[in-house]
Amino acid sequence: MQRRDVLKLSPLALAPGAFGYTALAQTPKPNGGELLINVLTYGAAGDGKTLDTPAINKAIAAAAAAGGGTVVFPAGNYLCFTIRLQSFVDLYLSSGCTITAADSPKPGEATGYNGGTYDAAGPAQPWEAYQDYGHNHWNNSLMVGDGIHDFSISGPGLIHGRGLSHGSASSRPGMVSFIAEQAGVGNKAIALKNCRNVLLRDFSVLKGGHFAILVTGVDNLTIDNLTIDTDRDGMDIDCCRNVRVSNCTVNSPWDDAICPKSSYALGYARSTDNVTITNCFVTGTYQLGSVIDGTWKKFDEQNRAPRNGRIKCGTESNGGFRNISISNCVCEGSKGIALETADGATVEDIAITNIAMRDTSDAPLFLRLNRRNRGPSESMRLGTLRRVVISNIVSHDSASSTSSVLSGIPSNLIEDVKLTNCYFGHAGLPTVLPNGKPFPDWRSIQVPEIEEAYPDLNRFGPTSCNAFLVRHLKNLEMSHVEIAPAVADPRPAFWLEDVHRADFFAVTAPAQANFELRNVTDLRIFWSRATKDTALANVVRQSI
């Protein structure tokens, strides 16, 4: 009779359909066959009361010692502190399986559930001031991999970060606020550093801590068909290369959903390159847990969350972003899509296409190049944001206090931006600001530069235009773009300031003065309902 903990099977025995799931059919490991290890055999109880971390880590170590294999979690509730991933070891979460993060130590206590703790965060590094605490540490997580390769986490099971800190001083309804910096506290569901050849597929994450998934310096990464329902970031893809994110659902009302970054957390600037985000649904409008349980309960207006839930490149931007494609995504009840370079990074060759947006809580698009310069002074340089193509966007019923903003700074211009085949429907002229104060006379609004600040759209405050504030930019093209306020909005659709070579073709907006120009050169507007055909070589100040 075969032992339950070690089953030597040929690759043919693990063909698609074996054990009811194709993800068990992995590339054969170095030992020539596939090793299957059941965590129950190594002493895991799966009863939701016993700490199963020692048994699970023993099972993973056994698979690694044998040259690799698959560690299987049958149905059950596995209460755990830090699970240490290893090279050539795949974790398979079966239907009915939940891996639950045990409770961290409460404020002032040395240990958490049943005397346990998460692994130590690790020593402080000189560069920690350049990004949030959670970005600088990986070991204090429910699942951690550092410097490993060729492994996966897959299967239809659930990872529940119940005992993790969300890394914020603010509380969440019904949750204990564990202090992220306190010894023994965990604050990420999955954290990977300096890894390669990684597959994350088919599982769900509920309440993932500060990051449901934090991957830093990870190359050749596939994230597919995940459902993430969490109270901070869904997934942060930091300093990574060759990444594919597809078919994922992320509900993250209090923070970003899918967030490529390029921080200084590795101790040097490393770019995030060759990233595809496709066929995903991101939102911030549903109550925590209701997406995973399938009830899809929206927050009521009196108790709703901030509704973040967006796709954003940045804010951490020391290394830069190159070759990023965002396509075929649906954004509901979230902030708009953002590209941000604030820390001297190069952001270039970005394609955003086929996006359906609804009930956006601020504005559909935010492109920002400024000089916060959070990083070592010797590494600071002028950043760039260039070669951005945005097409086939439909946005319905976005807020309209602040328009979409495409803004560099006077000393550093955004370059080469194209928008094509887009429909932007917004609420129209608001009567009150988001803080409840009356909306000011739009003619008196002076939008600040905030060159050195955190690059957030809402920091600009209300805008004196209703669709696009374009400032400090050269080479802009908009064609077949419609601006459609739901109620009358007397503000011009477009505010152009310090803009050089701008072409508008077949642009539609309600009949009124739709272009406010300040220091604009080489402007052409043709075949548009927004205004008459116009060609201007140099304008200091004009309304058309």
C-alpha positions as CSV (number, residue, x, y, z in Angstrom):
1,M,0.0,0.0,0.0
2,Q,1.3,3.4,-0.8
3,R,1.9,5.9,1.9
4,R,-0.4,9.0,2.0
5,D,2.5,11.4,2.4
6,V,4.7,10.2,-0.5
7,L,3.2,9.1,-3.8
8,K,5.5,8.5,-6.7
9,L,3.6,9.0,-9.9
10,S,4.6,9.3,-13.5
11,P,3.8,12.6,-15.4
12,L,1.1,10.6,-17.3
13,A,-0.7,9.9,-14.0
14,L,-1.0,13.7,-13.5
15,A,-2.5,14.5,-16.9
16,P,-5.3,17.1,-17.0
17,G,-8.2,15.8,-15.0
18,A,-6.2,13.9,-12.5
19,F,-7.4,14.6,-8.9
20,G,-10.1,16.8,-10.6
21,Y,-7.8,19.7,-11.4
22,T,-5.4,20.4,-14.2
23,A,-3.0,22.5,-12.1
24,L,-1.6,19.3,-10.5
25,A,-0.1,18.6,-14.0
26,Q,3.2,20.4,-13.5
27,T,6.5,20.1,-15.3
28,P,8.2,17.0,-13.9
29,K,10.6,17.8,-11.1
30,P,14.3,17.0,-11.0
31,N,13.6,13.6,-9.5
32,G,12.0,12.4,-12.7
33,G,8.5,12.0,-11.3
34,E,5.8,14.0,-9.4
35,L,5.8,13.8,-5.6
36,L,2.5,14.4,-3.9
37,I,2.5,15.2,-0.2
38,N,-0.6,15.4,1.9
39,V,-0.3,17.9,4.8
40,L,-2.5,15.8,7.0
41,T,0.0,13.0,7.0
42,Y,2.6,15.4,8.4
43,G,0.4,16.2,11.3
44,A,-1.8,19.1,10.1
45,A,-5.3,18.9,11.7
46,G,-7.3,21.3,9.5
47,D,-9.7,21.9,12.3
48,G,-9.4,25.7,12.6
49,K,-8.1,25.4,16.1
50,T,-4.8,23.6,16.0
51,L,-1.8,25.6,14.8
52,D,-0.9,23.7,11.6
53,T,2.2,25.8,10.7
54,P,4.8,23.3,11.9
55,A,3.2,20.4,10.0
56,I,2.8,22.4,6.8
57,N,6.4,23.6,6.9
58,K,7.6,20.1,7.5
59,A,5.6,18.9,4.4
60,I,7.1,21.7,2.3
61,A,10.6,20.9,3.5
62,A,10.1,17.2,2.7
63,A,9.0,18.0,-0.9
64,A,12.0,20.3,-1.3
65,A,14.4,17.7,0.1
66,A,13.1,15.1,-2.4
67,G,13.9,17.5,-5.3
68,G,10.4,19.0,-5.6
69,G,6.7,18.1,-5.6
70,T,3.2,19.2,-4.8
71,V,2.0,19.7,-1.3
72,V,-1.8,19.2,-1.2
73,F,-4.2,20.8,1.3
74,P,-7.4,18.7,1.5
75,A,-10.6,20.3,2.6
76,G,-10.3,21.8,6.1
77,N,-9.4,25.0,7.9
78,Y,-5.6,25.3,8.5
79,L,-4.7,27.9,11.1
80,C,-1.2,29.2,10.5
81,F,1.5,31.6,11.2
82,T,4.3,32.0,8.6
83,I,4.4,29.3,5.9
84,R,7.9,29.2,4.2
85,L,7.7,28.5,0.5
86,Q,10.6,26.7,-1.3
87,S,11.9,26.2,-4.8
88,F,10.3,23.4,-6.9
89,V,7.4,23.0,-4.4
90,D,3.9,23.7,-5.6
91,L,1.0,24.2,-3.1
92,Y,-2.4,23.0,-4.1
93,L,-5.4,24.3,-2.2
94,S,-8.3,21.9,-2.7
95,S,-12.0,22.8,-2.8
96,G,-13.1,23.4,0.8
97,C,-9.6,24.3,1.9
98,T,-9.0,27.5,3.9
99,I,-5.6,28.6,5.1
100,T,-6.4,31.1,7.9
101,A,-3.9,33.6,9.2
102,A,-3.8,33.1,13.0
103,D,-4.3,36.2,15.2
104,S,-1.2,38.4,15.5
105,P,-0.1,39.7,18.9
106,K,-2.4,42.4,20.1
107,P,-0.9,45.8,21.1
108,G,1.4,45.3,24.0
109,E,1.4,41.5,23.9
110,A,4.4,39.3,23.0
111,T,2.6,36.5,21.2
112,G,-0.6,35.9,19.3
113,Y,-2.9,32.9,19.0
114,N,-1.8,30.0,21.2
115,G,1.6,31.6,21.9
116,G,2.6,31.9,18.2
117,T,3.9,34.7,16.1
118,Y,4.7,35.5,12.5
119,D,8.4,35.4,11.5
120,A,10.4,38.5,12.4
121,A,10.1,41.3,9.8
122,G,13.9,41.5,9.6
123,P,16.4,44.2,10.4
124,A,15.8,47.8,9.4
125,Q,17.6,49.0,6.3
126,P,19.0,52.5,5.4
127,W,16.5,52.9,2.6
128,E,13.3,52.2,4.6
129,A,12.3,55.9,4.6
130,Y,11.7,55.7,0.9
131,Q,8.6,53.5,1.0
132,D,6.0,52.3,3.5
133,Y,6.9,49.8,6.2
134,G,5.1,47.0,4.5
135,H,7.2,47.4,1.4
136,N,10.5,47.0,3.2
137,H,9.8,43.6,4.9
138,W,8.5,40.2,3.6
139,N,9.1,37.6,6.2
140,N,6.3,38.9,8.5
141,S,3.7,37.3,6.2
142,L,1.4,34.4,6.1
143,M,3.2,32.9,3.1
144,V,6.7,34.0,2.2
145,G,9.3,33.2,-0.4
146,D,12.7,34.9,-0.6
147,G,15.3,34.1,-3.4
148,I,13.4,30.9,-4.5
149,H,12.3,29.8,-8.0
150,D,10.0,27.5,-9.9
151,F,7.0,27.1,-7.6
152,S,3.3,27.8,-7.6
153,I,0.3,28.3,-5.4
154,S,-2.9,27.1,-7.1
155,G,-6.3,25.4,-6.6
156,P,-9.8,26.6,-5.7
157,G,-9.2,27.1,-2.0
158,L,-9.2,30.2,0.1
159,I,-6.5,32.2,1.9
160,H,-8.1,34.1,4.8
161,G,-5.9,36.8,6.3
162,R,-8.0,37.1,9.4
163,G,-5.1,37.8,11.8
164,L,-3.0,40.1,9.6
165,S,-2.5,43.8,10.1
166,H,-3.8,46.1,7.4
167,G,-0.9,48.4,8.1
168,S,-3.1,51.5,8.7
169,A,-3.9,53.4,11.8
170,S,-7.6,53.5,10.9
171,S,-9.8,50.7,12.0
172,R,-12.1,48.6,9.9
173,P,-15.6,47.6,11.1
174,G,-15.4,44.4,13.2
175,M,-11.6,44.0,12.9
176,V,-8.7,44.1,15.4
177,S,-6.1,46.7,14.4
178,F,-2.9,44.8,14.9
179,I,0.2,47.2,14.7
180,A,2.2,46.3,11.7
181,E,5.6,47.3,13.1
182,Q,5.1,45.3,16.3
183,A,7.2,42.2,16.7
184,G,5.4,39.0,15.7
185,V,2.7,40.7,13.7
186,G,2.0,39.6,10.1
187,N,0.8,42.1,7.6
188,K,0.8,40.4,4.2
189,A,-1.0,37.3,2.9
190,I,1.7,36.4,0.3
191,A,5.0,38.1,0.0
192,L,7.7,37.2,-2.5
193,K,11.1,38.7,-2.9
194,N,13.8,38.1,-5.6
195,C,12.0,35.1,-7.0
196,R,11.6,33.8,-10.6
197,N,9.3,31.4,-12.5
198,V,6.2,31.8,-10.3
199,L,2.6,30.8,-10.9
200,L,-0.3,32.0,-8.7
201,R,-3.6,30.7,-10.0
202,D,-7.3,30.0,-9.1
203,F,-7.4,30.6,-5.4
204,S,-9.1,33.4,-3.4
205,V,-7.9,35.8,-0.8
206,L,-10.1,37.3,1.9
207,K,-8.7,40.2,4.0
208,G,-5.1,40.1,2.8
209,G,-3.6,42.5,5.2
210,H,-1.6,45.5,3.9
211,F,-1.0,43.5,0.7
212,A,-2.9,40.4,-0.3
213,I,0.0,39.8,-2.7
214,L,3.3,41.7,-2.6
215,V,5.9,40.6,-5.1
216,T,9.2,42.5,-5.2
217,G,12.0,41.7,-7.7
218,V,10.0,38.8,-9.0
219,D,10.6,37.8,-12.7
220,N,8.6,35.5,-15.0
221,L,5.4,35.8,-12.9
222,T,1.9,34.6,-13.9
223,I,-1.1,35.6,-11.8
224,D,-4.3,34.2,-13.2
225,N,-7.9,33.7,-12.2
226,L,-7.6,35.0,-8.6
227,T,-10.4,36.5,-6.5
228,I,-9.2,39.0,-4.0
229,D,-11.6,40.7,-1.5
230,T,-9.5,42.8,0.8
231,D,-9.2,45.9,3.0
232,R,-5.9,47.3,1.5
233,D,-4.0,46.7,-1.7
234,G,-5.0,43.7,-3.8
235,M,-1.7,43.0,-5.5
236,D,1.5,45.1,-5.7
237,I,3.9,44.2,-8.5
238,D,7.1,46.0,-7.4
239,C,10.4,46.0,-9.4
240,C,9.2,43.0,-11.4
241,R,9.7,41.9,-15.0
242,N,7.8,39.7,-17.4
243,V,4.5,39.6,-15.5
244,R,1.1,38.4,-16.7
245,V,-2.0,39.3,-14.7
246,S,-5.2,37.9,-16.2
247,N,-8.8,37.0,-15.4
248,C,-8.6,38.4,-11.8
249,T,-11.4,39.9,-9.7
250,V,-10.2,42.4,-7.0
251,N,-12.4,44.2,-4.6
252,S,-10.3,46.7,-2.5
253,P,-12.5,49.5,-1.2
254,W,-9.8,51.2,0.9
255,D,-6.8,51.0,-1.4
256,D,-5.5,50.0,-4.9
257,A,-6.6,46.8,-6.6
258,I,-3.7,46.1,-9.1
259,C,-0.7,48.3,-8.6
260,P,2.6,48.0,-10.4
261,K,5.3,49.9,-8.5
262,S,9.0,50.4,-8.7
263,S,10.2,51.3,-5.2
264,Y,13.6,51.4,-3.6
265,A,12.7,48.5,-1.3
266,L,15.5,46.3,-2.7
267,G,18.1,48.9,-1.9
268,Y,18.5,50.0,-5.5
269,A,16.3,51.3,-8.3
270,R,14.9,48.5,-10.4
271,S,12.3,49.1,-13.2
272,T,9.1,47.2,-13.6
273,D,9.0,46.0,-17.2
274,N,7.0,43.9,-19.6
275,V,3.7,43.8,-17.7
276,T,0.4,42.7,-19.1
277,I,-2.8,43.3,-17.1
278,T,-5.8,41.9,-19.0
279,N,-9.4,40.6,-18.6
280,C,-9.6,41.8,-15.0
281,F,-12.5,43.3,-12.9
282,V,-11.5,45.9,-10.3
283,T,-13.8,47.6,-7.9
284,G,-14.0,49.3,-4.5
285,T,-17.8,49.3,-4.1
286,Y,-18.6,46.0,-2.4
287,Q,-18.6,45.1,1.3
288,L,-15.6,43.1,2.4
289,G,-16.2,39.4,1.9
290,S,-19.3,39.7,-0.2
291,V,-17.5,39.2,-3.5
292,I,-15.9,35.9,-2.3
293,D,-19.2,34.6,-0.9
294,G,-21.1,35.6,-4.0
295,T,-23.6,38.0,-2.5
296,W,-22.0,41.2,-3.9
297,K,-23.4,43.6,-1.3
298,K,-22.6,47.2,-2.0
299,F,-21.9,49.7,0.8
300,D,-24.8,51.9,1.6
301,E,-24.3,55.6,1.1
302,Q,-24.0,56.4,4.8
303,N,-21.3,53.8,5.5
304,R,-19.5,53.4,2.2
305,A,-15.8,53.0,2.0
306,P,-13.5,55.4,0.0
307,R,-14.1,53.3,-3.1
308,N,-10.5,53.1,-4.3
309,G,-10.1,49.7,-6.1
310,R,-8.2,51.1,-9.1
311,I,-5.3,50.1,-11.4
312,K,-2.4,52.3,-10.8
313,C,1.3,52.5,-11.8
314,G,3.0,54.2,-8.9
315,T,3.2,55.9,-6.5
316,E,6.5,54.3,-5.6
317,S,8.5,55.1,-8.8
318,N,12.3,55.0,-8.3
319,G,13.0,52.5,-11.0
320,G,10.3,53.3,-13.5
321,F,7.9,51.4,-15.8
322,R,8.5,50.2,-19.4
323,N,6.3,48.2,-21.7
324,I,3.0,48.1,-19.8
325,S,-0.2,46.9,-21.4
326,I,-3.6,47.3,-19.6
327,S,-6.5,45.9,-21.7
328,N,-10.0,44.4,-21.6
329,C,-10.6,45.4,-18.0
330,V,-13.8,46.5,-16.2
331,C,-13.6,49.1,-13.4
332,E,-16.7,49.7,-11.3
333,G,-17.1,52.0,-8.3
334,S,-13.3,52.7,-8.2
335,K,-10.9,55.5,-8.7
336,G,-9.7,56.0,-12.3
337,I,-6.6,54.5,-13.9
338,A,-3.4,56.3,-12.9
339,L,0.2,56.5,-14.2
340,E,2.4,58.3,-11.7
341,T,6.1,59.1,-11.7
342,A,7.2,61.2,-8.7
343,D,10.6,59.9,-7.8
344,G,12.7,60.4,-10.9
345,A,11.6,57.4,-12.8
346,T,11.2,56.8,-16.5
347,V,7.7,55.7,-17.5
348,E,7.4,54.9,-21.2
349,D,5.6,52.8,-23.8
350,I,2.3,52.3,-22.0
351,A,-0.8,51.0,-23.8
352,I,-4.3,51.2,-22.2
353,T,-7.2,49.9,-24.3
354,N,-10.6,48.4,-24.1
355,I,-11.6,49.6,-20.7
356,A,-15.2,49.9,-19.4
357,M,-15.5,52.2,-16.4
358,R,-18.6,52.9,-14.3
359,D,-19.3,55.1,-11.3
360,T,-15.7,56.3,-11.0
361,S,-15.3,58.0,-7.7
362,D,-13.0,60.7,-9.0
363,A,-12.0,61.0,-12.7
364,P,-11.2,58.3,-15.3
365,L,-7.6,59.2,-16.0
366,F,-4.7,60.6,-14.1
367,L,-1.2,61.0,-15.6
368,R,1.3,62.7,-13.3
369,L,4.9,63.6,-13.6
370,N,6.3,65.6,-10.7
371,R,9.2,65.7,-8.3
372,R,8.4,64.3,-4.9
373,N,11.9,62.7,-5.1
374,R,11.5,60.2,-2.3
375,G,14.7,58.3,-2.6
376,P,18.5,58.7,-2.1
377,S,19.5,62.1,-3.2
378,E,22.4,60.7,-5.2
379,S,19.9,58.7,-7.3
380,M,17.5,61.5,-8.0
381,R,17.1,62.7,-11.6
382,L,14.4,64.2,-13.8
383,G,11.7,61.6,-14.5
384,T,10.0,61.0,-17.8
385,L,6.4,60.1,-18.8
386,R,6.2,59.5,-22.5
387,R,4.7,57.4,-25.3
388,V,1.3,56.7,-23.8
389,V,-1.6,55.4,-26.0
390,I,-5.1,55.3,-24.5
391,S,-7.9,53.9,-26.7
392,N,-11.4,52.5,-26.6
393,I,-12.3,53.7,-23.2
394,V,-16.0,54.0,-22.2
395,S,-16.6,55.8,-18.9
396,H,-20.0,56.3,-17.4
397,D,-21.1,58.5,-14.5
398,S,-17.8,59.5,-13.1
399,A,-17.6,62.2,-10.4
400,S,-16.9,65.7,-11.9
401,S,-15.5,67.9,-9.1
402,T,-12.0,67.2,-10.5
403,S,-11.5,66.5,-14.1
404,S,-9.1,64.0,-15.5
405,V,-5.6,65.4,-15.1
406,L,-2.6,65.0,-17.4
407,S,0.1,67.1,-15.8
408,G,3.8,67.5,-15.7
409,I,5.5,70.4,-14.0
410,P,7.0,73.6,-15.6
411,S,10.5,72.1,-15.6
412,N,9.5,68.6,-16.7
413,L,6.9,68.0,-19.4
414,I,4.9,64.8,-20.2
415,E,5.5,63.8,-23.9
416,D,3.6,62.0,-26.6
417,V,0.1,61.1,-25.4
418,K,-2.7,59.8,-27.7
419,L,-6.3,59.2,-26.8
420,T,-8.6,57.6,-29.4
421,N,-12.1,56.3,-29.6
422,C,-13.2,57.3,-26.1
423,Y,-16.5,58.2,-24.4
424,F,-16.3,60.1,-21.1
425,G,-19.7,60.6,-19.4
426,H,-19.6,62.4,-16.0
427,A,-22.1,63.7,-13.5
428,G,-21.9,67.4,-14.6
429,L,-21.4,70.5,-12.6
430,P,-21.5,69.5,-8.9
431,T,-23.2,71.6,-6.3
432,V,-20.9,70.5,-3.4
433,L,-17.4,69.3,-3.1
434,P,-16.6,65.8,-1.8
435,N,-16.0,67.3,1.7
436,G,-19.6,68.7,1.7
437,K,-18.6,72.4,1.1
438,P,-20.3,74.3,-1.7
439,F,-18.7,74.1,-5.1
440,P,-16.9,77.4,-5.8
441,D,-17.5,79.7,-8.7
442,W,-15.5,77.7,-11.4
443,R,-14.2,80.9,-12.9
444,S,-12.2,81.6,-9.7
445,I,-10.6,78.2,-9.3
446,Q,-6.8,78.2,-9.4
447,V,-5.6,74.6,-9.7
448,P,-2.3,74.2,-7.7
449,E,0.9,72.8,-9.1
450,I,1.9,70.8,-6.0
451,E,5.2,69.9,-7.6
452,E,6.8,68.1,-4.6
453,A,3.7,66.5,-3.1
454,Y,2.3,63.0,-3.1
455,P,0.8,62.6,-6.6
456,D,-2.8,62.1,-6.0
457,L,-5.6,63.4,-8.2
458,N,-7.8,64.6,-5.4
459,R,-5.0,66.9,-4.1
460,F,-5.6,69.2,-7.0
461,G,-9.0,70.0,-5.6
462,P,-11.8,71.2,-7.9
463,T,-10.9,72.0,-11.5
464,S,-12.1,74.8,-13.7
465,C,-12.8,72.4,-16.6
466,N,-15.1,69.4,-16.7
467,A,-13.2,66.8,-18.7
468,F,-9.4,67.3,-19.1
469,L,-6.9,69.5,-17.4
470,V,-3.8,69.2,-19.6
471,R,-0.7,71.0,-18.2
472,H,3.0,71.0,-19.0
473,L,2.8,68.5,-21.9
474,K,4.0,68.3,-25.5
475,N,2.7,66.3,-28.3
476,L,-0.9,65.5,-27.5
477,E,-3.5,63.9,-29.9
478,M,-7.2,63.3,-29.2
479,S,-9.4,61.8,-31.9
480,H,-13.0,60.6,-31.8
481,V,-13.3,61.5,-28.1
482,E,-16.7,62.5,-26.7
483,I,-17.4,64.5,-23.5
484,A,-20.9,63.9,-22.1
485,P,-22.0,65.6,-18.9
486,A,-25.2,64.2,-17.4
487,V,-26.4,67.7,-16.5
488,A,-25.2,71.0,-17.8
489,D,-21.7,72.0,-16.9
490,P,-20.6,75.5,-18.0
491,R,-16.9,74.8,-17.4
492,P,-14.9,74.3,-20.6
493,A,-14.3,70.6,-21.4
494,F,-10.6,71.2,-21.9
495,W,-8.1,73.4,-20.1
496,L,-4.7,73.5,-21.8
497,E,-1.8,75.2,-20.1
498,D,1.9,75.1,-21.2
499,V,0.9,72.6,-24.0
500,H,2.9,72.4,-27.2
501,R,1.7,70.7,-30.4
502,A,-1.8,69.5,-29.6
503,D,-4.2,68.0,-32.2
504,F,-7.9,67.5,-31.7
505,F,-9.9,65.7,-34.3
506,A,-13.6,64.7,-34.2
507,V,-14.0,65.7,-30.6
508,T,-17.5,66.1,-29.2
509,A,-18.8,68.2,-26.3
510,P,-21.9,70.2,-25.6
511,A,-22.0,73.5,-27.5
512,Q,-20.2,76.2,-25.4
513,A,-16.7,77.6,-25.0
514,N,-14.9,74.2,-24.6
515,F,-11.2,75.2,-24.8
516,E,-9.4,77.4,-22.3
517,L,-5.9,78.1,-23.5
518,R,-2.9,79.3,-21.5
519,N,0.6,79.5,-23.2
520,V,-0.3,77.0,-25.9
521,T,1.7,76.6,-29.2
522,D,0.9,74.7,-32.4
523,L,-2.8,73.9,-31.7
524,R,-5.1,72.3,-34.3
525,I,-8.8,71.5,-33.9
526,F,-10.7,70.0,-36.9
527,W,-14.0,68.3,-37.7
528,S,-15.2,68.6,-34.1
529,R,-18.5,69.4,-32.5
530,A,-16.7,70.9,-29.5
531,T,-15.7,74.0,-31.3
532,K,-15.1,75.4,-34.8
533,D,-12.0,74.4,-36.9
534,T,-9.0,76.2,-35.4
535,A,-5.3,76.4,-36.1
536,L,-3.2,78.6,-33.7
537,A,0.6,78.9,-33.7
538,N,1.0,80.7,-30.4
539,V,-1.6,81.6,-27.7
540,V,-1.0,83.4,-24.5
541,R,-4.6,83.4,-23.3
542,Q,-7.8,82.6,-25.2
543,S,-11.2,80.9,-24.9
544,I,-12.6,79.1,-27.9
